[in-house]
Amino acid sequence: QGRDYYADIGSDWMVPFIWGLVFIYIAIVILVMFVIASYNKHTRAKLFAVNDGRKGWKIAGDDAQNSHGEILLATEEKSGLNGTSRHVNIKFGPGKRIVLHLGGVVLRTIDLKKQNRILIQTAVDNPLYCLLRLSHECDTILRCQEFSDCPHLIEQLQAYCKRIGIEVATESFAKARYLLRGAFTKKHRQGQLEEFFKSVFQEQAAASGTVDLEYELTRQEFAEAMSLKEDSLFVEQMFQLIDADGNGFISFQEFLNMSVIFSKGSPEDKLKLMFDMYDANKSGFL
């Protein structure tokens, strides 16, 4: 009647048991906090895109919509030189361009004036992803919020491209990691540009005529190289002057020719180059 059963069993098991419960409790709390934080982050981003995204009226063009008829919120993956992710809204037009923006701030403009084909890549195992590939441009990797959003976005893109006369091709990967692994990012393009300018100056110094890269500069990259805005009059006139074949891009040889004139050309050659740049209507008079 006065026997203590717990004394026979001992209390050595209680300490690890209690600590185990404590660890389990802490793990559950951390997991719950992580889920709540992720949900709140998604909710804040969506509210920001829908409410603050209405500032997008400052930017011309047609809004891309999700499957619910709302302003589409997507995530651009591997953006910039650091390969970061950022939330974006998308506008088609005006004219031949696609604009990625958020809160009325333009993040990226994809110029389609000199494009005749766009490739859309998707992944079977993850329908949230789609990749847009154009010549002379970094790939645009978009991750939608819902599975139904990506096909809806592709339909809008196809309709827009048909309206402006650009061919659309589609390609599907079995797994999203293959799609992401093969993406041509801003970092890859930066490597090409560094090789481009390095080769120009080396060739300019050696005058060997043996280097001929296939890379071509876009108007935006040309403006960035000169530390000027893309829409400035000087950039427009200089770009048109250097682009001898008028294809909308500056080839290695075209850029080299301009560099040689500025560095080694006679005063007459330099004067003719500047005259031609400002003689917009090619009348022979200023």
C-alpha positions in Angstrom: 0.0 0.0 0.0 2.9 2.4 0.7 5.0 1.2 -2.2 6.5 3.8 -4.7 6.3 2.2 -8.1 8.3 5.1 -9.8 11.2 4.5 -7.4 11.6 1.0 -8.8 11.6 2.3 -12.4 14.0 5.2 -11.8 13.9 8.7 -13.3 16.8 8.4 -15.8 14.3 8.2 -18.7 12.5 11.4 -17.8 15.3 13.9 -18.7 15.8 12.8 -22.3 12.1 12.3 -22.8 11.4 15.9 -21.6 14.1 17.3 -23.8 12.8 15.4 -26.7 9.4 17.0 -26.2 11.0 20.4 -26.0 12.9 19.9 -29.3 9.7 18.6 -31.0 7.8 21.7 -29.8 10.5 24.1 -31.0 10.6 22.4 -34.4 6.8 22.6 -34.7 6.9 26.3 -33.8 9.7 27.1 -36.3 7.8 25.2 -39.0 4.6 27.1 -38.3 6.4 30.4 -38.3 8.1 29.6 -41.6 4.7 28.7 -43.2 3.1 31.9 -41.9 6.1 34.0 -43.1 5.9 32.4 -46.6 2.2 32.9 -46.8 2.5 36.6 -45.7 5.3 37.2 -48.1 3.2 35.8 -51.0 0.2 37.8 -49.9 2.1 41.0 -49.5 3.7 40.6 -52.9 0.3 39.9 -54.5 -1.4 42.8 -52.8 1.5 45.0 -53.9 1.3 43.8 -57.5 -2.5 44.3 -57.6 -2.9 47.5 -55.6 0.4 49.2 -56.2 0.6 47.6 -59.6 -2.3 49.9 -60.6 0.4 52.6 -60.9 1.2 50.7 -64.1 -1.2 53.1 -65.8 1.8 55.3 -66.1 3.3 52.7 -68.4 1.6 52.3 -71.8 0.6 48.9 -73.0 -1.8 46.1 -72.3 -1.6 44.3 -68.9 -1.0 40.5 -68.9 -3.7 38.9 -66.8 -3.8 35.7 -64.8 -6.5 33.0 -65.2 -8.8 35.0 -62.9 -8.7 38.1 -65.0 -6.5 40.0 -62.6 -3.2 41.7 -63.2 -0.7 38.9 -63.5 2.0 38.6 -60.8 5.0 36.5 -61.8 8.5 36.1 -60.6 11.4 36.7 -63.0 14.1 34.2 -62.1 17.8 34.7 -62.6 17.4 38.4 -63.3 20.3 40.8 -63.5 24.0 40.0 -63.1 23.5 38.5 -59.6 20.8 36.1 -60.8 18.2 37.2 -58.3 14.5 36.7 -58.3 12.0 39.6 -58.4 8.3 40.0 -58.7 7.1 41.6 -62.0 4.0 42.6 -63.9 4.0 42.4 -67.7 2.7 44.7 -70.4 2.5 44.1 -74.1 3.2 47.1 -76.3 2.7 49.7 -77.3 4.3 48.8 -80.6 6.7 45.9 -80.6 7.9 45.6 -77.0 7.3 43.7 -73.8 7.8 45.6 -70.5 8.5 44.0 -67.1 7.6 46.4 -64.4 6.4 46.7 -60.8 4.6 49.5 -59.0 4.9 51.8 -62.1 8.7 51.3 -62.3 10.1 49.7 -65.5 12.5 46.9 -64.7 13.2 45.6 -68.2 12.1 46.4 -71.7 12.3 43.7 -74.4 12.5 45.3 -77.8 10.9 43.3 -80.5 11.3 45.6 -83.5 14.1 43.6 -85.1 12.8 40.2 -84.0 10.9 37.8 -86.3 10.7 34.8 -84.0 10.2 34.1 -80.3 10.7 30.7 -78.6 8.6 29.7 -75.6 10.0 26.9 -73.4 8.0 25.1 -70.7 8.6 22.2 -68.3 6.3 19.2 -68.0 7.1 18.5 -64.3 6.5 22.1 -63.2 3.9 24.1 -65.3 4.6 27.2 -63.3 7.7 28.0 -65.4 8.0 29.5 -68.9 11.1 30.8 -70.7 11.1 33.4 -73.5 14.0 33.3 -75.9 14.9 35.8 -78.6 18.0 36.5 -80.6 20.4 39.1 -79.1 18.5 39.1 -75.8 18.9 37.4 -72.5 16.3 34.7 -71.8 13.3 35.8 -69.7 12.4 33.2 -67.1 9.0 33.6 -65.6 7.5 31.6 -62.7 3.7 32.1 -62.3 1.8 31.8 -59.0 -0.7 29.2 -60.2 -0.6 26.3 -62.6 -3.4 27.9 -64.7 -1.6 31.2 -65.0 1.3 30.1 -67.3 -0.9 28.6 -70.1 -3.0 31.8 -69.9 0.1 34.0 -70.2 1.4 32.0 -73.2 -2.0 32.4 -74.9 -1.8 36.2 -74.5 1.8 36.3 -75.7 0.9 34.2 -78.8 -2.1 36.5 -79.6 0.1 39.6 -79.2 2.9 38.2 -81.4 0.4 37.2 -84.0 -0.9 40.8 -84.0 2.5 42.3 -84.5 3.7 39.7 -87.0 6.2 37.7 -85.0 6.4 33.9 -85.3 6.0 31.9 -82.0 7.6 28.5 -81.5 7.1 26.3 -78.4 9.4 23.7 -76.9 8.8 21.5 -73.8 11.3 20.0 -71.4 10.7 17.0 -69.2 12.0 18.7 -66.1 12.3 22.3 -65.1 15.9 22.0 -64.0 16.9 21.3 -67.6 15.0 24.4 -68.7 16.7 26.5 -66.0 20.1 25.0 -66.7 20.1 25.9 -70.3 18.9 29.5 -69.8 21.0 32.3 -71.3 21.2 34.8 -68.4 22.4 38.4 -68.0 25.6 37.0 -66.5 26.3 34.9 -69.7 25.6 38.0 -71.9 27.9 40.1 -69.8 30.7 37.6 -70.4 30.1 37.9 -74.2 30.1 41.7 -74.0 33.4 41.8 -72.1 34.9 39.5 -74.7 33.5 41.8 -77.4 35.0 45.0 -76.2 38.3 43.4 -75.2 38.6 41.9 -78.6 37.8 45.3 -80.3 40.6 47.1 -78.4 43.1 44.2 -79.0 42.3 44.1 -82.7 42.4 47.9 -82.9 45.9 47.8 -81.4 47.2 44.9 -83.5 45.3 45.7 -86.7 45.6 42.0 -87.7 42.1 41.5 -89.0 42.0 38.0 -87.6 39.3 38.4 -85.0 35.6 38.3 -86.0 33.2 37.6 -83.2 29.6 36.6 -84.0 28.2 38.7 -81.0 26.2 41.8 -81.9 25.3 44.7 -79.7 21.7 45.8 -79.1 20.8 49.5 -78.9 20.4 49.2 -75.1 23.8 47.5 -74.7 25.4 50.2 -76.9 23.9 52.9 -74.8 25.0 51.3 -71.5 28.6 51.0 -72.9 28.5 54.8 -73.5 26.9 55.4 -70.1 23.9 57.1 -71.8 20.2 56.6 -71.9 18.9 54.4 -74.7 16.4 56.9 -75.9 18.9 59.8 -76.1 19.2 61.5 -79.5 23.0 61.0 -79.5 22.7 57.3 -79.0 20.0 57.0 -81.7 22.1 58.9 -84.3 25.4 57.2 -83.4 23.8 53.8 -83.5 22.3 54.3 -86.9 25.6 55.6 -88.2 27.6 52.6 -86.9 24.9 50.0 -88.0 26.1 50.0 -91.6 23.9 47.1 -92.7 20.8 48.5 -90.9 19.8 45.2 -89.2 19.2 46.9 -85.9 22.4 45.5 -84.2 26.0 46.5 -84.2 28.4 43.7 -85.3 32.0 43.3 -84.2 33.3 44.6 -87.5 31.0 47.7 -87.5 32.0 48.6 -84.0 35.7 48.1 -84.8 35.5 50.3 -87.9 34.1 53.1 -85.8 36.7 52.7 -83.1 39.6 52.8 -85.6 38.3 56.0 -87.1 38.0 57.7 -83.7 41.5 56.5 -82.6 43.6 56.4 -85.7 41.5 58.2 -88.4 42.5 61.5 -90.0 40.7 64.7 -89.0 38.8 64.5 -92.3 37.6 60.9 -91.5 36.5 62.0 -88.0 34.7 65.1 -89.4 32.9 63.0 -92.0 31.8 60.6 -89.3 30.4 63.3 -87.1 28.8 65.1 -90.1 27.1 61.9 -91.3 25.8 61.3 -87.7 24.0 64.7 -87.6 22.9 64.6 -91.3 19.8 62.6 -90.4 18.0 63.0 -93.7 21.2 62.2 -95.7 20.8 65.5 -97.7 24.5 66.4 -97.5 23.7 69.6 -95.5 23.2 70.4 -91.8 
